[in-house]
Amino acid sequence: MKGVDNPVFFSDYKSGIICRLCSHYCRLRNGQTGVCGVNQNDNGSLRNLVYGHPAAIHSDPIEKKPLYHFLPGSTSLSLGTLGCNMQCPFCQNWHISQQSPASQTLNFVSPEEIVSSAIKNNCKSISYTYNEPTVFYPYARDIAIEAKKSGLKNIFVTNGIASAEVITDMAGIVDACNVDLKSTEKNFYKKLLKAPFTVLESLKLMRKLGIWVEITTLIVPDENDSVSIFEEISDFIADEMGVETPWHISAFHPDYKMPDKKRTSQKSLVKAFETGKKGGLKYIYIGNSSFKNHTLCPDCGYAVLERIGYSTYNNFKNPGICPVCNYKINGIWE
């Protein structure tokens, strides 16, 4: 396996190793795996048990990540493995994220084969998604380096609790991230998700390192749907990430351990949208719903990108420049 002794992945301590892939910083004795279930102390080295074993591979519209300001209308080869470093009771991909490596396929898919498949399918990027890519970072990193050699972009769809060491290592390798910002409350992460609350610091570091960032908030009824939380999220984005950072508001549907939880109401989605607009955010989108998600020029209101489902219609004449008023729309357009 490539990079098995990379100091980004782990460090030594008296009785074993410390996994450095995420902000749990699990201390592992020999043979022990971390909270993700897929990274193990193997005689003093960190062994990634899902390396080379994707649980899902698909060619997706990049809008499904969701990324709306990064190569719109393009296709991204998307892959994920088993395992996660959170235990969200409302997980939409629990059938792979909450499974152990014991149930994975024995077929090995090399980084080179992943990149070859992306090229064959006319993809402009590779997305590490479906489960948390931080937990298979040794595999994702090797794929991403190969992808760069072929001119492909790399995208992480992440919960944002990667370690600072991993995020710093992403610079120059990972081009864009969609980050789940589920709440601004520490207890929400600690009690409901069983995870450290480091996502805000992760977001700020990604921005500092020049990684393109879009933010998604899944609104779960009675959990994170208060106006005060909407205001705190909106204020954080405006103050720390910039008002031109896209914010995706996503509707919850009953799943996993919350099968009886009601769906997110349109009223709640609209309230989050209005809160973000009041806070000065320029690009807010509502997902998993019937709302239109065109990208409108903040200056003149012209629809520079029109979306129907996951299809995007590009009205730019010059990439990123409004053809009506010449306003520069933030994003990575080519």
N, C-alpha and C positions, 0 to 999 in steps of 0.2 A: 504494500500500500504506500502511495506517495505521501510524503510529508508527515510520517507517523511521529517523528520526534520534533516537529515544529514547536518552538517555545510559545507561539501564539495559542496553541491548543491546551497546554498544561504546564504546571510547574511542580517541583518536588516539595514535599514537606516530610516531617520526621517519620510518620507512619504510613506514607503512601504518596499520592499525587493530588493536586488540586486541578480539577477541570476548569479551564478558563474560557470556555466557549460562551457561557452566558453568566448573568449576574447572580445566579444561585451559588456559583463558585463551589461546587460540590467537592468535599474531601473524600477521596476514594481509597480504601484499602485494596490490596491485591484481589482481583476477581470481582470487585464491587462495581455496580453501575450507578450512574447519577439519577436524579429525579426524572430525567427524560427517558430513561430505560434503554438508551441506545449508545451511551458512551461509557466505556469500561476501563478500569485499571488492569492492564495486561502486563504483569511483571515490570511495572515501573514506567510504562508508556501508555498513552491514551489510545485505545482501540475503538474506532467508530464502527459499531456492529451493523450499520446499514450502508456502509460504503459500497457503492457499486450495485445497490439493490433498490432501485426506484419502485415504489408501490403504485405510482400512477405517472403516465406520460401522455400528454395531449398537445395538439397544436390549437392554441386559443387566440381569439382576438385580444389584443392588448388591453382593450377596454374592460375585459373581465377581471383584471387584476385587483382593483380597477386603477388604471392610469389613463388620464384624459389629456394630459399635457406632455406626453412622452411618446413620440413616434405614432401619432394617432392613425388608425386605420390599418396598422401593421399586424402581423401575426407573430406570436411568441411561443416557442416550444416550452411547455410548462411541465415541471416534474416535482414530485415530492416523494418522501420515504415514509416509514413508520416513525412514530415517536413525537413527543412534544415536551416542552419545559413548563407548560401551564396545564391546569386541569379545569378549563372553562366548562361549566355545566351546560352551557348553551352552544357548545362547539358544533359547527356545521359540517366538519370533516372528521368527526370523532371515530369513524370506522377505520381510519388509518392513523390519525394523530394519537389515539389512545391505545394502539395495539403494540405488542412487543415484537422484537425481531424473530421470535420463535415461529411466527406465522408468516414470515415473508418468503417471497420466491427465492429459489436458489440460483436463478439466472443472474449472471454478472454482466453489467453494462458499463463499459469503460467510459471515462470522460471523452475520449476521442470518438466513441460511438454516439454519444449524446450530441456532440457538435456536428458530426456527420449527418445525423438525423435532422437537426435544425436546418442545415443547409439544404438538404434534400427536400424539405417541406417549405422552402422559401421563407423561412422565418428571419426576422431582423434581430431577434433577441432570444435569450433563454431566461425563463422565469423560474425561480426556486420558490415553490408555493405549495398549496394543499395542506402541508403540515408546516411546522416552524423550521425554516431553513438553517437557523443557528445550530440546531442539534445535528445536522449533517454537514456542517461547514467544511470539514476536511474534504468531503466529496464535492460539494458545491464549489469550493475554491479551486480545486483542480480542473473542474469543468470550465469555470469562468476564465481561467488562465488560457485554456485551449481555445475558448470562444473568442477571446480577444485577438488571438493570432489570425482568426478568420474574419475579423471585422464585425463580429456580433456584439451586441450590447448584453449586459447582465442585469437582472432585476430581482430584488428580494421582496417578497410579500411576507412581512414579519410582524411579530407581536412587540418588538422593540425592547426586549430585555436581554439582547446580546450584551456580552461584556464590552467594556471600552476598548480592550485589546483587539477584539474581533472587528469592531466597527472601524477602528483605526486601520486595521489590516485591509478592510474593504476598499479603502481609497485607491483609486486607479484600477480596481478590479470590478467592483459593483458600480453600475452607472446610475441606478434609480432604485428607490424603495417606496413601497406603499406600507405605511406603518399603522397598525391598529392602536389607536389611542382610545381605550375603552372607558376611561374615567380620569379625573384629576385627584381622586381620593385614594390615599395609601391603603386604607382598610378594604376598599373594593378589591384591590389586587391581592392583598394578603389573605382575606377571608374567603372571597368567592373564587378567585383564580389560583390561589395557592402559589403566589409568585411575588418576587420583590418588585417594588415600585421604582423602576429606574428608567421608564420609557421617556420621560421628559428630558432627562439628561442625554439619552440616546439620540433623540430627535435633534437636540441642539448640536451634538457632536457631528451628526450626519451633515447638517447644514454647514457647519464650519469646514468640513472636509470637502465640500463641493458636490456631494451626492444629491441628485434630484430627489425631492421628497414630496409625496402626496399622502394625506392623512385620512384614515377611515375610522368612523365611530359607529359601531353597531349599537343601536338604541334598544335596550331591553326594558320592557315595561316594568315599572316599580323597582328597578335596579339602578339605572343610570339615566333616567328620563326627566330629571328635574330641570327647571329653568336655570337654577344656580349652576348645575354641572355644565349645561350648554354654554353659559356665560364664561365659566372658567376655562373651558376648552377653547372657545372662540378667542378669549383674551390671550391665552397662551400662544395660540397660532399667530395672532396679530403682533404680539410683543416680541416673541422669540424666534418665530419662523418667517414672518413677513406676511403682509395681507394678501400677497399674490400666491401664497401656498394653497393649492386646491384642498378643499375639505369635502370628503365623501360621507354623507349621512346615510347609513344603511338600516333597512327595516329588518327586524328580527322575525323569524318564524319558528314555531315550536319544534324542538329537536333535542336529541340526546337525553340529558337528565331533566329537561324542562319541557316535556311533551304537553303539559297542561297549561303552560304559560300562554297568555293571549298574544296575538300578533301586535306589532307596533302600529298604533293608529296613525292615520294621515294627519290628524291634528297635532300629534307629537312631532312628526317629521317636519311639518310646516313651522312649528314653534322653534325647532332647532335651526331651520333655515333662516327664519326671521331674526333669530338671535345672532347668528353669524353675520348676516347683512348689517344689522345694527352695530355690530362690533367692527365693521369695516372690511370684512373679508370679501374679496372680489370674485372668487370662483367657488361656488358651493353647489354640490350635486346630491341628488337624492336617489339612492339605489334600492333595488328589490321592490320597486313600486311602479306606478303608472305615470309618474312625473316626467316631463321632458327634461333632458339633460344637455341642451345645447350649450356651447361655450359662447357667451356673449361678450362683446367688447365692452370693458368697463367705462369707456369714454362715450361711445355713441350708441351702444346697444345692438350693434349688428351681429348676427349669428355667424361667427367666423368658422365654427365647426357645428354641424348639425348631426344629431344622433337619433337613430331609430333602432331600439334594441341595442345590439352590439355592433351595428353598422355605423360608420362615421363618414360624413360627407364634408369634404374639405373645401372651404370657400376662400382660402388664402390665395393671393396671387404671388406674393412673396412670403416665404415661411415665417410665421409668427408676427406678421405685420397686418393690422386691420386694413383691408382694401378701401374702406370708406374714409377713415380719419387718420390712418398711419400710426395708430396706437400700437405699442409693442406689447404683445401678449406673452407672458412668461411661460417658458417651456423648452423642451428639446424636440425640435420639429423635423430634423433630418440628420 
